[in-house]
């Protein structure tokens, strides 16, 4: 079965799941009972130490931007919240190191400097940030890889071993996707630990990420889950 079909310039998600994954509850409960003890990778530890130095020097709120890609969302969030320190983390060095002057100009973020972009494995970085008790006011996860095949449930953030740490990082979590079922599953998983969330349609005029812009240009609806 193909997982994607073309709609305009973008792709709509097709899944072989009829609804919330049947094993999600048991997975979440297992991860809550048995916290991850995976060794932290060296490159992630070094990245954390560098970013942590800036966090400790900052007076005020921290905003965390997971899977930030080329950093468009990180820059825009920094522009929107000039008193906050915005931290963008992505696993790809190529995306993080991409110097796209056109992107910066188009988003009007030439003078913005209250942000950091770093390459790291979030499965490790989340645990380090929670342990360090960072003052994260908002945590954004914008358009993560959906892994729509049912057999890949543990590759989705809510099915992963680090899910408990994700919920501990920050007082507000904002998750966006063009696949509503992803948000419904995350909402279901969060409710198992007493975290309530609301799903709404995204109607921002300024797209936070290139993916968001592409999905909207293709006529797809984008959704947001807000958890306080």
SERO-4910 file (N, C-alpha, C, O; in steps of 0.05 Angstrom, whole numbers):
BEGIN
 pado doro    nc1    nc2    nc3   cac1   cac2   cac3    cc1    cc2    cc3    oc1    oc2    oc3
  Unk    A     17    -24      0      0      0      0     17     25      0     37     26     15
  Unk    A     11     44    -17     26     69    -16     16     87      7     -8     86     14
  Unk    A     35    102     19     28    118     42     20    146     35      9    161     51
  Unk    A     27    154     11     23    182      3     11    184    -25     18    168    -42
  Unk    A     -5    203    -29    -15    209    -56    -12    238    -62    -13    255    -43
  Unk    A     -7    245    -87     -1    273    -94    -26    290    -94    -47    282   -106
  Unk    A    -25    313    -81    -47    333    -82    -33    359    -88    -20    370    -70
  Unk    A    -35    369   -112    -21    394   -119      8    389   -117     19    370   -128
  Unk    A     22    407   -103     51    404    -99     58    388    -75     81    380    -71
  Unk    A     38    381    -59     43    368    -34     32    340    -34     22    330    -55
  Unk    A     32    326    -11     23    299     -9      4    296     15     10    305     36
  Unk    A    -18    283     10    -37    277     32    -30    250     44    -21    232     30
  Unk    A    -33    248     70    -26    223     84    -48    202     82    -71    208     86
  Unk    A    -39    178     75    -57    155     75    -46    135     95    -22    129     95
  Unk    A    -64    124    111    -56    105    131    -73     80    130    -95     80    120
  Unk    A    -62     58    140    -78     33    142    -90     30    169   -100      8    177
  Unk    A    -91     52    185   -104     52    211   -132     63    208   -136     84    196
  Unk    A   -152     50    220   -180     61    219   -184     82    241   -204     97    239
  Unk    A   -166     84    260   -169    103    282   -145    102    300   -123     94    291
  Unk    A   -147    110    325   -125    110    343   -114     82    346   -128     62    348
  Unk    A    -87     80    345    -74     54    345    -82     37    369    -82     47    392
  Unk    A    -88     12    364    -97     -6    385    -77    -11    407    -84    -18    430
  Unk    A    -51     -8    401    -30    -13    420    -19     12    434     -1     11    450
  Unk    A    -31     35    427    -19     60    438    -21     62    468     -2     70    481
  Unk    A    -43     55    479    -46     57    509    -26     40    523    -13     49    542
  Unk    A    -22     15    514     -3     -3    527     25      8    524     42      5    542
  Unk    A     31     19    501     58     30    496     64     54    515     85     55    528
  Unk    A     45     72    518     48     95    535     52     86    564     69     96    578
  Unk    A     35     68    573     37     59    601     64     45    606     75     47    628
  Unk    A     74     30    586    100     17    589    122     38    592    140     35    609
  Unk    A    121     59    575    142     79    576    140     96    601    161    106    611
  Unk    A    116     99    612    113    113    638    125     97    661    137    108    679
  Unk    A    121     71    659    131     53    681    161     48    679    174     42    699
  Unk    A    172     49    655    200     42    650    213     65    634    215     63    610
  Unk    A    223     85    648    236    108    634    260     99    617    273     79    624
  Unk    A    264    113    596    286    106    578    313    109    592    318    129    606
  Unk    A    331     89    587    358     90    598    378     89    576    401     81    580
  Unk    A    369     96    552    387     96    529    411    115    533    407    138    542
  Unk    A    435    106    528    459    123    531    457    147    513    448    145    490
  Unk    A    465    170    523    465    195    508    488    196    488    511    191    496
  Unk    A    482    202    463    503    203    443    521    227    448    512    248    457
  Unk    A    546    224    441    566    244    447    560    271    434    563    292    446
  Unk    A    552    270    408    547    295    394    523    310    406    523    335    406
  Unk    A    504    295    417    481    308    429    489    320    456    479    342    463
  Unk    A    505    306    471    515    317    497    530    342    493    527    361    509
  Unk    A    547    343    473    563    368    468    544    391    460    548    413    468
  Unk    A    525    385    443    506    405    434    490    416    458    486    440    460
  Unk    A    482    398    476    467    406    499    483    424    517    474    445    527
  Unk    A    508    417    521    526    433    539    529    461    528    530    480    543
  Unk    A    532    463    502    535    490    489    509    506    492    510    530    499
  Unk    A    487    494    486    461    508    488    455    515    517    444    536    524
  Unk    A    460    496    535    454    500    564    469    524    575    458    538    593
  Unk    A    493    529    566    508    552    575    493    578    569    492    596    585
  Unk    A    481    579    545    466    603    537    440    604    554    431    626    561
  Unk    A    427    581    558    402    581    574    407    591    602    391    606    613
  Unk    A    429    583    614    435    591    642    441    621    644    437    633    665
  Unk    A    450    632    622    456    661    622    431    678    616    431    702    621
  Unk    A    411    665    604    387    680    596    368    685    619    363    667    635
  Unk    A    358    709    621    339    716    641    312    718    628    307    737    612
  Unk    A    295    700    633    268    700    620    261    672    610    274    652    616
  Unk    A    239    672    594    228    646    584    245    634    562    260    648    547
  Unk    A    243    608    559    255    593    537    233    581    521    213    571    532
  Unk    A    236    582    494    217    569    476    232    548    461    254    553    450
  Unk    A    221    524    460    235    501    449    221    494    422    197    490    421
  Unk    A    237    492    401    226    486    374    238    459    364    261    458    354
  Unk    A    223    438    368    232    411    360    230    406    330    212    416    317
  Unk    A    249    391    320    249    384    291    247    409    274    230    411    257
  Unk    A    265    428    279    262    455    268    270    457    239    265    477    226
  Unk    A    282    436    227    290    436    199    310    458    193    331    460    206
  Unk    A    304    475    174    322    497    166    320    521    185    335    541    182
  Unk    A    303    519    205    302    540    225    283    563    220    283    583    234
  Unk    A    266    561    200    247    583    194    229    588    218    225    611    226
  Unk    A    218    566    229    200    569    252    215    581    276    203    597    291
  Unk    A    240    573    280    255    583    302    259    613    300    256    628    320
  Unk    A    266    622    276    270    651    272    244    666    276    244    688    288
  Unk    A    222    656    265    197    670    267    187    671    296    177    691    305
  Unk    A    191    649    311    183    649    339    200    669    355    190    682    373
  Unk    A    226    671    348    243    690    361    235    719    355    236    736    373
  Unk    A    226    723    331    216    750    324    190    757    339    186    779    347
  Unk    A    173    737    342    147    740    355    150    743    385    134    756    399
  Unk    A    172    732    396    177    733    425    205    744    431    223    728    438
  Unk    A    209    770    427    236    781    429    250    779    456    274    781    458
  Unk    A    234    774    478    246    772    504    253    743    512    264    738    533
  Unk    A    245    725    495    250    696    500    275    687    485    284    699    466
  Unk    A    286    665    494    308    651    480    295    627    466    284    610    479
  Unk    A    297    626    440    284    605    425    306    585    416    326    593    403
  Unk    A    302    560    422    321    539    416    309    520    395    289    507    400
  Unk    A    322    519    372    313    501    351    332    477    348    356    480    346
  Unk    A    321    453    350    337    428    349    328    411    326    304    407    322
  Unk    A    347    401    310    340    382    288    363    362    287    385    367    294
  Unk    A    356    338    277    376    317    276    394    319    252    415    306    250
  Unk    A    386    336    232    401    338    207    421    361    208    413    385    210
  Unk    A    446    356    206    467    377    204    463    393    179    468    417    179
  Unk    A    456    380    157    452    394    131    430    415    134    434    437    124
  Unk    A    408    408    146    386    428    149    394    450    168    389    474    163
  Unk    A    407    443    190    414    463    210    435    483    199    433    507    204
  Unk    A    454    472    184    475    489    173    469    504    148    485    519    137
  Unk    A    445    499    137    437    512    112    435    542    117    420    551    134
  Unk    A    449    557    101    449    586    103    432    598     80    442    604     59
  Unk    A    406    600     85    388    609     64    380    638     69    362    645     84
  Unk    A    395    656     56    390    685     60    363    693     50    350    711     61
  Unk    A    353    679     29    326    686     18    305    680     39    286    695     42
  Unk    A    308    657     53    289    650     74    288    671     96    267    679    106
  Unk    A    312    681    104    314    701    125    300    727    117    286    739    132
  Unk    A    305    735     92    293    759     81    263    757     79    248    775     87
  Unk    A    254    734     69    225    730     65    210    730     92    186    737     92
  Unk    A    223    722    113    210    721    139    215    746    156    205    749    178
  Unk    A    231    764    145    237    789    158    252    786    185    247    800    204
  Unk    A    270    766    185    284    760    210    314    767    209    330    755    223
  Unk    A    321    787    192    349    794    189    362    803    215    385    798    220
  Unk    A    347    818    231    358    829    256    352    812    281    360    820    303
  Unk    A    340    790    277    333    773    300    357    756    309    370    743    292
  Unk    A    363    757    335    387    742    344    382    727    370    400    716    382
  Unk    A    357    727    380    351    713    405    343    684    401    323    674    412
  Unk    A    359    670    385    353    642    380    379    626    376    400    638    370
  Unk    A    377    600    379    400    582    375    390    559    358    368    548    362
  Unk    A    406    550    338    400    526    323    422    506    329    445    512    328
  Unk    A    414    481    334    434    461    341    425    434    330    402    427    329
  Unk    A    445    418    323    440    391    313    443    372    337    463    372    351
  Unk    A    422    356    341    422    337    364    400    316    360    382    320    344
  Unk    A    403    294    374    382    273    374    363    280    397    370    280    420
  Unk    A    338    287    389    319    295    409    312    274    429    303    280    451
  Unk    A    315    248    422    309    227    441    328    229    465    320    221    487
  Unk    A    352    240    461    371    244    483    367    272    494    368    276    518
  Unk    A    364    292    476    364    320    484    340    326    503    343    341    522
  Unk    A    317    314    497    294    319    515    300    311    544    294    327    562
  Unk    A    313    288    547    318    279    574    338    298    589    335    303    612
  Unk    A    358    308    574    377    326    586    364    353    593    370    364    614
  Unk    A    347    363    576    334    388    582    315    386    606    313    405    622
  Unk    A    301    364    608    283    360    631    299    358    656    291    369    677
  Unk    A    321    343    655    337    339    679    349    366    688    352    371    712
  Unk    A    355    383    669    367    409    676    345    429    684    352    452    692
  Unk    A    320    422    682    297    439    691    297    466    676    295    487    689
  Unk    A    300    464    650    299    489    634    272    503    638    251    489    639
  Unk    A    272    530    639    246    545    642    232    548    615    229    570    605
  Unk    A    223    526    604    210    526    578    180    534    581    164    520    594
  Unk    A    173    557    569    146    566    570    129    553    549    106    546    553
  Unk    A    140    550    524    126    538    502    144    518    488    167    523    483
  Unk    A    133    495    481    147    475    466    132    469    440    109    460    441
  Unk    A    144    475    418    132    471    392    143    445    378    167    441    377
  Unk    A    125    429    368    132    406    351    115    410    326     92    404    325
  Unk    A    128    420    305    113    428    281    118    409    258    140    406    247
  Unk    A     97    395    250     96    377    227    118    356    228    135    354    210
  Unk    A    117    340    250    137    318    252    130    296    231    108    295    221
  Unk    A    150    280    225    146    257    206    123    240    218    125    231    240
  Unk    A    101    237    202     78    223    213     80    193    216     66    181    232
  Unk    A     98    180    202    101    151    202     73    138    201     64    126    221
  Unk    A     58    141    179     30    133    178     24    103    178      1     95    184
  Unk    A     44     86    172     39     57    173     35     49    202     49     58    220
  Unk    A     15     32    207      9     23    235     33     10    248     36     13    272
  Unk    A     49     -4    233     72    -18    245     93      1    255    111     -7    270
  Unk    A     91     27    248    111     46    256    102     64    279    112     86    283
  Unk    A     83     55    295     71     70    317     93     80    336     91    102    347
  Unk    A    113     64    341    134     72    361    153     93    350    170    104    365
  Unk    A    151     99    324    167    120    313    153    148    315    166    168    311
  Unk    A    128    147    322    114    172    327    121    181    355    126    165    373
  Unk    A    122    208    360    131    217    386    114    206    409    126    200    430
  Unk    A     88    204    406     72    194    428     74    164    432     66    154    453
  Unk    A     86    150    413     91    121    417    120    115    424    127     92    427
  Unk    A    136    136    427    165    132    433    170    131    463    154    139    479
  Unk    A    194    120    469    202    117    497    206    144    511    205    146    535
  Unk    A    210    165    495    216    192    507    191    208    510    192    232    518
  Unk    A    167    198    504    142    212    507    138    225    534    130    248    536
  Unk    A    144    211    556    140    223    583    157    249    586    147    268    598
  Unk    A    181    249    575    198    273    577    187    296    560    189    319    568
  Unk    A    175    289    537    163    310    520    141    325    536    139    349    534
  Unk    A    125    311    551    104    323    566    114    340    590    101    358    599
  Unk    A    138    333    599    150    348    622    165    373    613    171    390    630
  Unk    A    170    376    587    186    398    578    168    422    570    157    423    549
  Unk    A    165    440    589    150    464    583    122    464    595    111    442    601
  Unk    A    110    487    599     84    489    610     62    488    588     39    482    594
  Unk    A     69    494    563     50    492    541     63    478    518     86    485    510
  Unk    A     49    459    506     59    445    483     41    450    459     16    448    461
  Unk    A     53    457    436     38    463    412     48    444    390     71    445    382
  Unk    A     30    426    381     37    406    361     20    411    336     -5    414    338
  Unk    A     32    412    313     18    416    288     23    394    268     45    383    268
  Unk    A      3    388    252      5    367    232    -17    370    212    -38    382    217
  Unk    A    -12    360    188    -34    359    168    -48    332    169    -64    326    152
  Unk    A    -41    316    189    -54    290    193    -68    291    221    -55    288    241
  Unk    A    -94    295    221   -108    299    246   -106    275    265   -105    279    289
  Unk    A   -105    251    254   -103    227    271    -78    228    288    -78    218    310
  Unk    A    -56    239    277    -31    242    293    -37    258    319    -28    250    340
  Unk    A    -51    280    315    -58    297    338    -78    283    357    -76    285    382
  Unk    A    -96    268    346   -116    253    363   -102    232    379   -109    228    403
  Unk    A    -82    219    367    -67    199    383    -50    212    405    -49    202    427
  Unk    A    -38    234    398    -21    249    418    -39    258    441    -32    256    464
  Unk    A    -63    269    434    -82    278    454    -91    255    472    -93    258    496
  Unk    A    -96    232    460   -104    208    475    -82    199    494    -87    193    517
  Unk    A    -57    199    484    -34    191    500    -30    210    523    -24    202    546
  Unk    A    -32    236    518    -28    256    539    -50    254    561    -44    258    585
  Unk    A    -74    247    553    -96    244    572    -91    221    592   -101    222    614
  Unk    A    -75    202    584    -68    179    602    -52    188    626    -52    175    647
  Unk    A    -39    212    624    -24    222    647    -37    249    656    -23    265    669
  Unk    A    -62    252    650    -77    275    661    -72    302    646    -79    323    657
  Unk    A    -62    301    622    -57    325    607    -79    328    586    -82    312    568
  Unk    A    -94    350    588   -116    354    569   -108    372    546    -92    391    551
  Unk    A   -118    367    523   -110    383    499   -134    388    481   -154    373    482
  Unk    A   -132    409    465   -153    417    447   -142    418    418   -121    430    414
  Unk    A   -157    407    399   -148    407    371   -165    428    356   -189    429    358
  Unk    A   -151    446    342   -164    466    326   -150    468    299   -129    457    295
  Unk    A   -163    482    280   -152    486    254   -132    509    255   -136    529    269
  Unk    A   -111    507    240    -90    528    238    -99    549    217   -103    542    194
  Unk    A   -102    573    226   -110    594    207    -91    618    206    -99    640    199
  Unk    A    -66    614    215    -46    635    215    -41    645    187    -40    629    168
  Unk    A    -38    671    183    -32    682    157     -3    676    150      4    671    127
  Unk    A     15    677    170     43    671    166     49    642    172     46    634    195
  Unk    A     56    626    152     63    598    157     88    596    173    108    610    167
  Unk    A     88    580    194    112    578    211    134    562    198    158    567    203
  Unk    A    127    542    182    147    525    169    142    523    139    120    529    130
  Unk    A    163    516    124    159    512     95    138    490     89    123    492     70
  Unk    A    137    470    106    117    448    103     88    460    106     71    453     90
  Unk    A     85    476    126     58    488    130     49    504    106     26    503     98
  Unk    A     68    519     95     61    536     71     54    518     48     35    523     33
  Unk    A     69    496     45     64    477     22     38    463     25     23    460      6
  Unk    A     31    454     49      6    440     54    -18    458     48    -37    450     35
  Unk    A    -16    483     57    -38    502     53    -41    509     24    -63    511     13
  Unk    A    -18    512     10    -19    518    -19    -31    495    -35    -42    500    -57
  Unk    A    -30    471    -24    -41    448    -37    -70    442    -29    -82    423    -38
  Unk    A    -81    460    -13   -109    457     -5   -114    439     18   -137    432     25
  Unk    A    -92    430     32    -95    413     55   -101    429     80    -91    452     82
  Unk    A   -115    418     99   -120    431    124    -98    424    144    -90    401    146
  Unk    A    -89    444    159    -69    439    180    -83    442    207   -100    458    211
  Unk    A    -74    425    225    -87    423    251    -66    429    274    -42    424    270
  Unk    A    -77    438    296    -60    444    319    -71    431    345    -95    433    350
  Unk    A    -54    419    360    -62    409    386    -48    426    407    -23    428    407
  Unk    A    -63    438    425    -52    454    447    -56    440    473    -79    434    481
  Unk    A    -34    435    488    -36    422    514    -23    441    534      0    449    532
  Unk    A    -38    448    555    -28    464    577    -22    446    601    -13    456    622
***
